[in-house]
Amino acid sequence: MDNMNSNIKINITKAPGLVETGLLFSVVAFLLITLGSYVQKKNFNTGILITEFIIILAPSLLLLILRKYNLKQVLRLNRVSFLNLFIIFSMIAFSMWIVAIINLVNLWIIKSIFGKVIVAALPISETPLIVNILLIGGSAGICEEVMFRGVIQRSFEKFGVLFSITITAFLFGLFHMDFQKLVGTFLLGMLIGFIVYRTDSLFAGMFAHFTNNTLAVLISYISGKISPSGMSAMQSGENYLNDYFTMLDNLSSFQKLAVIGVWTAGAVFCAAALAGLIWAFVRNTSKTEKHVLHSDNKLIPGILAYIPGLLVITATYILIGFTLKGVPLDLLLFAL
């Protein structure tokens, strides 16, 4: 990433402005909290489709179409080589372990602070595997990448490639409405943003996102086949993780160090492999022409358009925090 801004051939074309993408983010965040959560509670499969394609994808495409932006250039609808796809697959596979370790540590800290964690398990046993892959991997991979790496990241590129990747990854992490996994989701967003920029192709980001979600579904599916009772416990709620962290808390200091040592060793091995893959990926994309789009918008007025969405997400996080502390939601609503 250090040489990200060097030797770039810039194609100056109109990009979405920050006010536009800020309003997009705010509207979608509000719809996600209200309509999205409602339809997913009614029926998970239908709810996911409505959330991804109607709440997330449709407003993003409407913005580009109504404002007459060049969809191919803004969304980076360019081909990706098979070799790059293979490297991307390997990068995501190794990064998943690192993200999993980070999420475990984060959840352990939250368990120590709040007394418990709340992790919603996906009802993957209720539908065929291929349907889960298409729903959780395919729909999110397409729709969320169009909005974040396709539209939002583009609008920040005027202020620097690294900045645009970082701020988009942060918004991407917040958008998942789960501060318990915020750090891991943020790092995944950074990696996908980097992949999209280096390949100059949103298809590469879609493939990376699809790979991450699909591997997660496959791991859960295989775990259920190997240990159905364990899988049932995981799908019944957050009891599985809470019991696991309680067990860790009851270990001796030596045993805790041993567990942390195993986690660290696995993370270091995967980090070394990931570093090598990133090096190979950078070399293989060194000749790819990067088209950085520009706009005339200023940073501060544009950022203000993101505030309503950020406030909605902050309120959601506060409610999650109160729930973790055991404050009933109906009591909170009565107080408000």
N, C-alpha and C positions, 0 to 999 in steps of 0.2 A: 504493500500500500504506500510505501514511502515515495516511490517514483510515480505515483498515480497521476500527477498533473504534468509530467514531463512528456515531451514529444507527442502532444495530442493535436490532431488535425481537427479544428473546430468548425462545425457546420452551424452557422448562426441561423436558427429557425425559431419561430415563436413558440414559447413554452407556456403551460398554464401558470397563472399568477398565484402568489401566496394567498391573496384574499379569496380567490376561487377555490383553491384546494383546502384552505382553512374552513370555509363554509361547508365544503364537501365533508371534511372530517367531522365537523360539529353535527351536521345533520345526520350522517350515518351513525355516529356514536349515540345520538338520542334515539334513533330508530332501533338500533341494536339493543339498547337497554329496555325499551318498551315493547315494540312489536316483536323483535327477535327473540327475547326471552319468553314471551308469551307463546309464540308458535312452536318453539322448541319444547316447551313443557307440555303442550297439547299432543304433539307427535314429533319425536326426535328427527326422523328421516325427512318428513315433509318440512319441518321447521328449519333444518339445515339448508335445504334447497332454497327456501324462501329467504333465509338470512343471507346466504352467499350470493345468489343470483339477482334477487330483487332489492335487498337492502344495501348490499355492498357493490355488486358489479353494475347494476343498472344506472345508479346515479353517477358513477365514474364515467361510463360511456356517454351518458347524456350530456355531461359537462363538456367532453371533448367534441361531441357532435354539434351541440347547440352553439358552442363558441367557435366552431369551424376550425378546430386544430387538425393538423395532419396526423391521423391515427398511427400510421406506419412509423413515422419519425418519432413522435412523442412516446409511443409504447415500445419502441425498439423491436419491431416485429421482423427480426432478422434470423437467419438460419444459424444453427449451432452444430459444430462438427461432432461426429460420433466419439472421437477421442476426448473432447471436452466434456461430453455427457458422462463418459466413463469416469473421468477425474472428478467431476461434480458429485456423482454417486458415491465415490469413495470418500470424498471430503465430508459429505453429510453423514455417512455411516460412522466415521471416526468422531466427528464433532458431537454426535448424539450422546456418546458416553460422557464426554466432557460436560455437556449441558445437563445431563442426568445427575452427575455428581454435584454440580453447582446448585441445581434445584433441590437435591436432597439436603445439602448443607443449609440452604436458605430456609427450607421447610423445618429443619431441625431447630434453627434459631427462632423461627416464628412459634414453633411448639413450645420452646422455652419461655418465650415472652407472653404468649396468649393462653398457653395451657393446652392448646389443641390446634390442629390444622383441618381445613375443610377443602377436600379435593374431590371434585365431581368426576366420577368415573363414566366413561363412555359406554352406552349399552350395546356393545359390539356383539354380544351373544344372541341378540334378538333378531339379527338380520344376517343373511349370507355374507361370507367374507368378501366376495367381489363387490357387493353393494356397499359395504363399509369402506372399502378401498376407494371406490368412486365417490362416495359421499364425503368422507373425511380427508382423503388425499386429493382427489381430483377437483372437487368443487372449491375447496380452500386454496389449492394451488393455483387455480385459474383466477378466481374472483379477487382474493386478497392481494395477489401480485399485481393485478391491473390497477387496483386502487393505490397501493403503497409504492412499489417499485416502478410502476408504470406512470402514475400521475403525480403523487406527492413527491417522490424523490426527484422527479424532473423539475418541479417548481422551485426546489432549493438549490439546484446545480449552479445557478449564477453565483452563489456564495461559496463555491468550492465543492469538489467532488467528495472529499472526506467528510465535510460538514453535512452534505446532503444525505450521505449514507448513514451517518451517525444519528441525525435528528429523525430521519425516517424510521430507523430501527427502534429508536426510543418511542416514537408514536405507535409503531407496530406492537411493541411490548405492552404499552399502556392499553391498547385497543383490545387485548385479550381479557381485560377485566379480571386479572388474577395477579395481585402483587406478590403472591406466594411463589410464582414462577417468573416474575418480571425480569430478573437478571438473565436467566437462561433464554427466554424469548427474545430479549434485546440482542444477545450475542448471535442467536440464529438469524435475526434480522440483519445484523451487520454483515454476516457471511453471505447471505443471499443478495444483499445490496451490492457487495463487492463483486459477486459472480455476475450479476446483471451488467454492471459497469464494464468489467473486463471483457465480457463476450459481446457487449453492445447488443444484447438480446434478452427480451423479457421471457422468451421461451426457456432460456437457461434458468431463470429464477423460478418459473413455474415448475420446471422439472425438479429443481432442488427442494422446493416446498412440498411437492408431491412425494418425493423420495422420503423426506423426513416424516411426514404424516403417515405414509404407507408403512414404513418400517415400524413405526410406533403401533399401528394397528396389527401388524404381523406378530410383533413381539407379544402383545396382549393376547392375541389369538393362540399362539403356540403355548404361552404360559397357561392358558385355560385348558388346553389339551393335555399338558403334562400334569398340571395340578388343578383339577376342576374345583376342589374345595377352596384352594387359595384364590382362584379367580372369582369364585362366588363371593368371597369375603371382600375382595377389591371392588366388585361391582355393587355391593350392598351399601357403599358409602365410603366415608373417610376413616372407618374404624381400623382398617388394615394398616394404614400409615401411622395412625396414632398409637396403635399397639406396638408397631415396629419401633417408633421413637421412644416409647416408654421402656421397651426392652433395652434400647441403647443407653438410656439414662440410668438403668439399673446395673449396667456393666461396671466392672472395676476399671480403674484408671488405665491399667495395662491393656485390658480388653478393648477399651475405647480407642486407645492409641493404635492397637492392631487393626481395628476396623477402619480408622482414618487412614492408616498406612496403606491398606489394600485399595481404598478409594483413590488415594493420591497416586499410587503406583500405576493404577489403570489409567488415570487421567493424564499422567506424565507420558506414558507410552502412546496414548491416542493423540496427545498434543504434538509429540515428535512426528508421528505419522502424518498428522494434519499439516504440520509445517512443511514437510517434504512434498506433500500433494499440492499445497498452495504455491510452492516454488515451481513445481512442474506446470501448474496451471498458469502462472504468470508468464513463464517462458513460452507456453503454447499459445498465449493470447497477446504476445508482445507486438505482433503485426496486425492485430485487429484494429481497425479504425474506430476511435471513440468519438461519437457525435454528441457533444455537450451543448444543450440548448440553453438559450438565454431569454430573459424577460426584463422589462423596465421597472419591475416592482421593487419597493424598498422593504427591508427586513421587518422593521418595527410595525408599520401598519398591517402588514400581512400576518404577522404572528398574532395580532389581536383577534383575527378571525378564527383562530384555533381555540381561543379561550373558552367559549361556550361548551365545546366538546370536552375540553380538559376539565372543566368544572363538573360536567356530568360524570366523567370517569372518576374524578376525585371523590364526589359524593358516593359513588358506588363503592370505592375502596374504603371509605369511612364506615359505610354500612357493613361491609365485610369484617372490618376490624371490630365493630361492636358485636357482631354475631360471634366472632371468635372469642370475645370476652364473655359471651353468654347473655348479652342483653337481648331480650326478645324483640323481633322486628316490629310486632304490633305496638309495643310500648314506645319504640322510636317514632313510629308514624303518629301515635297519639300526641307525643311531645311536640312534634312538628306542627 
